[in-house]
């Protein structure tokens, strides 16, 4: 950009200089044409006076001659620069300093023009027209020199100014119509080649932005505007196809969602009807085992009790997913809930040689929440961690930390189990997705719903063969959660 501007300035300066030089040359040519007739008359009169009269007669003549307006003086200069005759007698026998400064080699048979304007003075040109040495002059001047003197004219600046004004007016008379024609042509080109197509494209884009994807922009002719219109039309066509595809997908998803809702209602109804009989069977098995400690089929009844318990849990998961209850909010201490859950399961984990450690060091841990629902979340995460660990070498950790601005608390539960593959980690919160041989795949989905009901969010990091870490963030003191960088709880390992 700067280079282009510099080039424009250089070209503009060169054109300005060239125009000035051409004008100066044209003015000099005009001066030559201006003095040529007068120069011819004076040369003839000098010859006549020198042949018939005396030099004094020519001096008298040149003193009284009425010269043209713009010529301030006329003089006759000898070849050595002395003024022989002049319309201003005080200059006779004086030397012309301007002429003496003219190099000898340029004093030829051509008319010489010198600008003798000084600072603060009107412009003045000195014109020197050579007087040719003719045969009638040989008697006095000999034949050695082709020029025997010069007629000197002092041309005032008003002549130049007047000529320049005439030339400028002439130029304007020629340029103004050309400018008008170019301006009209430019406006027409701009109107039909740019403004009209651009307005059509802008109108089309606004229509597309307003949702009318059937818009088609009609721009005739090649060029950038035509290609732009074609690009916008192609974009609208692709958007129209994408919208159509999204509409079909949305309809399919809505139909599927309706089907799932119907199935969910049916499953909830079935689960509700099965809950009481299953619980009755479970209680009956408990009574049988308690009253018959020496029962030969005890192992069979134990297995039956375990399977009934699993059925009861599955039924409860379905009910929790299909008909989640509204939380009953109250101030609760997350540390107390975590310690209670840890105490309940620590002995079971220890029996399988899985170590559970607690580092609940967050200064603030009180939130508004439902204690029973929060227990359900932490129990589910602890059991998942326990099931992922290998017996004999498993480690599960629970950690807490506050955010830097003290507005959030993060609870991290990690393990050194088998981990979750990258392909499964984005699906673990989807209903009915599970990698276990037994299970409904609803635990994590229900847990995340409970966390979100409390204004929190769940993050998970996992590496296959190294372990998994779930981090749950809750707003403290009932405040809504914010995106705040947490103090990094201990990672899984």
N, C-alpha and C positions, 0 to 999 in steps of 0.2 A: 504493500500500500504506500509506504513512504517512498519507495523507489519510483512508483508510478507518479506520485505527486512531484518528486524531484525532476523526473523527466518532463512533466508538463511545464514546470517552471523554466527549465532550460530551453525547451522548444519555444515557450512564450517569449522569453528574453531574446532568443535568436530571431524570432519573427519580428519583434518590436524593433530590434537593431536593424534588421534588413529593411523593414518598412521605412525607417528614418533615413537610411542611406539612399534608398531609391528616391525618396522625396527630395533629398538634398541634390541628387543628380538631376532630377527633373527640374528643380528650381534653377540650377546653374544653366541648364539648357534654355530655360525660359529667359534668363538674363541675357544670354547670347542673342536670342531672337529679339529681345527688347532693345538692345543697343546697336544691333547690326544696321538698321536704316539710318540712325543718327550718325553712326560711325562712318558710313559711306558718304554722307553729306559733308561731314567735317573734313574727311580725307580729301575730297575733291576741292573743297574750299582752300585747304592748306596749299595744295598743288597750284591752285590758281593764284593765290596771294604771293607765293614764292616766285612764280614766273612773271607775274604782271606788276604786283605791288611790292611793298616792303614788309619785313617781319612785323613792324609796328602796326601795319594795317590789320594783320591777322589777330594781333593782341587786342586791338580795338574791337574787332569783330567778336572774338570769343568772350570779351568782357560784357558786351551788350546782348549776346545771344540769349533768347528766352528758352531755356531748356525745359524738358518734360518734367511734370511733377514727379518727385521721387528721386531725381538726380540733383544732388546738392552742389556739385562742382564738376567742371571739366578742365582737364589739364593736358598739356603735351609734354611728355617725358622723353629726354634723350636716352640713348642706349646706356649711358653711364649713370642714369638716375637723376639728372638735374632737370628741374622744371623750367622749360623754355617759355611756355605760354600757359595762362590759367585764367579761369573766370574769376578767380580771386587773386588780384594783382600782388598781394603780399606774399604769395607763394612763389612768384617768379624768381628764378636763380637760386631757389632752395632745393635741397635734395629730398627726394621722396624716400622716407625711411622704410616704408612697406615694400617698395619696389627693390630697394637695395637688399632686403632680406630674402628676396626670391633667388633661389640658386641659379647660377649662370646657365646651367644645362637645360633648365626648364624655360628659359626666355627664348622661345621659338616663335614660329609664325602663328601659333594658336592664341586664342583669347585666354588670358589668365584671370582667375577670380580668387580673391583673398577675403576672408572674413576678418575684419578689423574691429569687431565689436569689443568693447572693454567692459569690465565689471561695473554694473550700475548704469550702463549707457544703453541707448536704443541700438538695435542691431544695424550694422553698416557693412556693406561689401565694396571692395575696391576692385574695379574691372580694368584690365590693361589690354587694349586692342592694338596689335602691331601695325605700324605704318610701313608698307612694303616699299623697297627701294626700286623705283621704276626708272626707265631710261632718261626721263626728263629730270630725274634727281641726280644723275651720275655726275653732272657738272660740279655740284657742290659736295656731294657725299661719296663720290667714287662708286666703284662696282664691287668692292670687296665684301660688303655686308648685305644680306638680303633684307634686313630690317634697319631702318634709319631712325626709328623712334617709336613711341607708344602714345595712344590717346587714353588718358586715365579718366574713368568715370567713378564718382562716389555715389553708389546706389543706397538710398535710405531703406531702413527696415520696414517702413509702412508698405512699401511695394511688395515685399515678401509676405507680410502679414495678410495683405489683401489677396495676393495670389493663393496663399494657403487656405484662406477662408473660402475662396471660390472653389479650390480643389476639394476641400472638405465637404462643402455643400454638394458638389458634383458626386462625390463618393456616397454621401448619404442618400442622394436621390437614386443612386443605383442600388445601394445596399438595403435600404429600408424595404422596398418591395420584395427583395430576395428573402430578407428576414421574415417578412409577413408570410410569404409563400411557404418557407421552411417551417414556420411555427404552425400554420394551418395543417400542413402535411403531417407534422409531428403529432399534433392533437388528434388528427384522424387515425393515424397509425396506433397511437396510444389507446384511443377509444375502442377501435375494433380489434386490435391485436392483443391488448393487455387488459384494459378496464372491463370490457364486456365479458371476455372469457373468465377473468378473475372473479367478477361479480357472480357469474353462473356457478363457478366452482365453490365460492363462499356460500352461496345460497344452498347448494347441494350438501356441503359439509354440515351446515346448520340443520338441514332437514334430517340428515343421518344422525347427528347428535341428538335431535329431538325424538329419535326412535323410528323414523320412517326409513327402514332399510331397503325399501323398494325404489328408492331414489336413483335415477340415472341421469348423469350430467351429460348434456349434449354440447360439445365444443368442436366446431369445424376447423379444419386446417391443421397442418403439422406444427411442430415447434414444442417448446417447453410446456406451454399451457395445455396443448393437446395431450402430451404425455402425462402431465399432472392429472388431467381429467380422467384419463384411462386408468391411472393408478388408484384414484379415489373410487372409480366404479368397480374396479377389481376388489378393493378393500371392502366396499359395501356388499359385494356378492359373497365374499368370504364370511363377513359378519352375518349375512342372512343365512348362509349354510350352517354356520356355527350355532346361530339362534335356533334354527330348526332342529338341529341335532340335540341341543340342550333341552328343547321343549319335549322331544321324544324321550330323552333320558329322564327328565323330570317327571313325566307322566308315568314312565315305568317305575321310577322310585316311589312315587306316590301310591301307585297300585300295590307295589311290594310292601310299602309301609302299612297300607290298609290291611293287607293280608296278614302281616306280622302282628298288627294290633289285634286282629280277630283271633289269631292263634294264641297271642299272649293272654287275651281275655279267657279263652278256652282253657289254656294251661293254668291260669290262676284259679279258675273255677274248679278244675279237676284237682289241683293241689289243695285247695281249701277243703274239698270233700274228702280227700285222702288223709289230711292232716290228723284229724281226730282218731280214725281207725288205726293209723300207724302208731300214734302215740299210745293208744290203748294196748296194741300188741306189744309195744316196747315196755310199758308198765307191767303187763302180765308176765313177760319174760323176766323182768327184774324180780318180781315176787317169787316166781318159780325157782330162780337161782338162789334167792335169799333163804327160802324155806327148805330147799333140798340141796344142802351142801355136799352130800355124798352121792349125788345123782351120777349114774354111769354115763349118761349122754351130756354131761356138763359142757364138754368142748363144743358139741353141736349147738347147744343152747347159747353158749358164748358167741359163736360165729353168727347165730341168728340175731342176737342182740346187737352185734356190731353192724350187721347189714341193715337192721331196722333203724339204727342210729344214723347210718349214712342216708337212708331213704328220708328220714326226718329232716336232715340237713339240706338235702336236695329240694325237698318241698318248701322249706323255709327260704332257701335262696330264690326259688321261683316266686314266692309270695313277696319277698323284699324287692325283687326286680319289677314285678308287675304292679304292685301296689305299695310303693315306698311311703312310709309315714312321714309326716312333717316333723322337722326337728323341734324340740322344746328347748329354746335357748336359755342358758343361765351361765354365770361365770364359772368356769371350770379350770383346774390346774392340769395342764397336759402332762407335767412330770408325775403327778399322782396317778393319772390314768395309766401312763406307761409303766410305772413301778408295779401297779396292781396287776396288769397283764403279764409282766415279767415274772412276778411271784407265782402266778397261776401255772405258767408253762415251764418255769426253769427246771423243776424236778423232772418233768417228762423229757425235756431236752437232755438233761444230765444223764438220764437212764440210757439214752442213745449215744452218749459221749459227744454231744454237741454243746459247745460252750456259748453261753449268752452273757454278754457284757453290756453295762450301762454307763454312759458318760453324758449325763444330763446336766450340762454346765451353763445353759442359757440363763442370764440374770432374770429375764421376764418370760413367764410361761402361761400367763392367765389369758384365756380368750373367752368369747361368748360362744357356747356350743352345747350340743346334746351329748351328755356323758356316755350313754349307752351306745349311740350311733358311732361315736369316736372309738369306743372300745372295740366295736365290730370291725372298724377299719384297721386298727393296729393288730388285732388278733389275726385277721386275714393275712396281713403282710408278714407277721411273724411265722404263721403256719406255712406260708409259701416259701419263706426263707429256710425253714426247717426241712421241708420236703425237698428243697434243692441241694441241701448239704449231704455230704457222704458221712455215714455213721463212723464215729471214731476220730474224725479229723475236722468236723464241721465247726465253724465260728460264725456267730451272729452278733452284730453290734447295733446298739441304739444310741444315737447322739442327738444333741440339740444345740442350736446356735441362734443368736439374734442377728438381724440385718444391721448394716452400719448405721442406718437412721432410726433404729429401735422401733420400727413399725411392724416388723414381721418376725415370726419365729419359724425356723426350719427344723423338722424332725426327719432324721435320716436313719433308715433301717437297711443294713447291708449284710451280705453273706459272702462266703468264699465257695459257693456252690458251683454248679455246672454252667450257669449263665444262660443268657437268652441270645439266640442268633439275631443278626441284623435284619433278616427277613421277617422275624416274628415280633420284634420289639415294637413295631408300629401297630400291631394288631392285638396286643395283649389286653387292651381295655375294651375291645369289642365284645358285645354279648355273645355267649356260647362258644367263644374261642378258648381252647385249652390245649396244652401239650401233654397233659396227664392222661393216664389210662382211665382214671376215675375222676369225675368232677363235672360240674355243669358249665364251667367257663363263665360264671356270673360274678365270682367274688371280686375281681379287680374292677369290673364295670360298676358294680354296686358301690364299691369303696370310693371310686372316683366321683360318683354322683353325690355321695355323702360329703366328701371334701368340698366339692363345688357348692353344695348347699350352705357350707360354712364360710363361703367367700375365699376358699383356698384353691390351690392347684397342686398337681402331682407331676414330678419329673422322674425319669428313670434312666439310668446308665448301666450298661452291662457289657461284659466281654466273655465270650464262650471259653469255659475252662477256668476263668478267674473269679467270677462272681457277679453279683448284681447289687445295685443300690437304688432304693426308692427314697426320694426327698419330697416331703409334703410341707408346703408353706401355708401358714395361717396368718391373718391379720390380728395383731394384738389389740386388746381392749375394744373389740367390736368394730375396728376400722376396716375399710375395704382394702384388699391387698393391692400393693403397688409393685411396679417392676424395680426392685431394689436388689443389688448384688448381695448375696448372702455370704456370711463367713463360711468358708468351705468346710462342711462336716467331713468326717473321716470317710474316705472312699473305701469301696469294697476291696477286700484283698484277703 
